[in-house]
């Protein structure tokens, strides 16, 4: 994908993304019956400014593949996802290269195949399981912050590798690896 696709803007009730790259430029979506971003292949999200999806009981991101998140340019970028149930489901890897992604939800708030935070920050706040990673987690220069008031703050089926990154995890229950 290329940043030349800048300007590709989701609709107000964004349901299915058929491209390979999407730029979120100060985009806001609030709906209770539509998935925020849904794709059945690998996609790239470019963040510019502050964008948000509030999806009620629906998934904010549902991707059968890999999701790569980057800032569009040096002005920074952030994405806020809120919902009452499961919020993010990515069967492949979530690769956060730049920017800030904040997830506030319930259920299994973030469910990933693998997680790699090269640079940037992923913050997860949940009333149940904060984040479940079915494979490995690697933190290069980025930060993972998880706060969960339910069963587990984070559950990692694979390995956790901290290079120069940082992890801050708090949970009312347990942390499983």
N, C-alpha and C positions, 0 to 999 in steps of 0.2 A: 504494500500500500504506500501511497505517497501523500505528503502534506499538501500536494497540489489539489487534493479533494476538499480543501478548506471551503466552507460555504455549504457543504452537504449538511442540511439541517433537518432534524426529525420533525415530524408533524406534532400537533398538540397531543394527540392520543397515539403516541408512537408504539406500534405493536410488533412489526417484523422488519428487520433490517436485512436487505438482500445484498448490500455492497460488501466491501472489505475494509473500508475505513470510514470513520464518522467523526466529524469535528463538533464538539459541544462548546458553543461560544455563548456563555451567559444564558444557557437554555434552562427553562424551568418547566416541569411537567407534574401535574397533580391529577391522579385518577385513581379510582378504586376498583376498576374492572378490566384493566389492560396492563399487560406486561410492559415495562419500560423499554428495554432493549432485548430483542429476541433474535437469535441467529443460530443456524445449524452448521456453522463453519467458523474458522478462525477470523477474528476481527481486530482492528486497531481503533482505539479511542484516543482522539487528540483533545486535550482539555485547554480551553482558553477562557480565562475569567472564572466565575463561579457558576456552576451548573448544578441542578438538583432534579431528582425523581422522587416523588412521594406516591406510593402505589397501593396503600391500604393493605389488603391481604394478598395481593399479587406480587410476583417476583419483580424486582427492579431490573435485574439482569439475569437472563436465562440463555446461556450459550452452550451448545454442544460442540466444543472446540476450545481453542486458546483465545485469551483476551490480553492484548498488549495495551497498556495505558502510558501515554506520554503527554507532556505539555506541548501545545502547538508552537509556542515561541517563548522567548525569555520573560514574558510578562507573568508567567506562572499560570497555574490552573488547578481547580479543585472540583470534585464531584461529591455531592451529598446524596445518600440514598436512605430513605426512611420508609418503614412499613410496619405492619402489625404481626407479620408471620415470617416465613422464610423470605429472605431478601435477595440473595445472590446465589445462583447455581451455575457453576462453570465446570464442565466435565474435564477439560484440559487444564492448562496452567493459566493462572493469573500472573502476568508479568508486569510489575509496576516499575517503570523506568524513571518516571518523573511525576510530580504532582502529588496531590493529597486526595485520598478517597476515604470518606467517612460513611459508615454503615450503622444505622440505629434500627433495631428490629427485635423480633421475637422468634420462637421456633429455632431451627438451625439457621441462624442469621446468615452466615456465609458458609457455603458448601463448595469446596474446590477439589480439583484433581491434584494440583500442585500449586505452590506459591513461591514466587521469586520476587523479592523486593530489591531491585538493583539500586534505586535511589527514589526518594519520596517517602510517603507515609500512608499506611493503612491503619485506620482506627475503627474498631468494632465495639459497639455497645449493645448488649442483648439482655432480654429478660429470661433467656434460657441458655442454649448452647451458643457461644459467641462465634466460634469458627471451627469447622471440621475440614481437615485436609487429608485426603485419602492417600496422598503420596508424600513427597518431601517438601520441606520448607527451607528456603535459603534466603538469608538476609545479608546482602552485600553492604551497601552504604545506607540503606533505608531503615525505617522504623516500623515495627508492628506493635500496636497498642490494643489490648483486648480487655474489656470489662464486662463480666457476665454475672447476673444475680441468680442464675439457675444452676443446672447440674454441672456443667463444665465450662470453663472459660475458653479453653482450646483443646481440641483433640487432634493429634497428629498420628496417622497410621505409619508414616515413614520416618525419616530422620529430620532433625532440626539442626541446621548449620548456620552459626553466626560468624560471619567474616568480620566486617567492620560495622555491621548493623547492630540494632538494639531491639530488644523485646521487653515490653512491659505488660504483664498479664495478671489480672486480678479476677478472682472468681469466688462465689459463695460456696461452690462445690469443689470439684477436683480438676486437676490438669492432667490429661492423659497423653501418653506417648507410647 
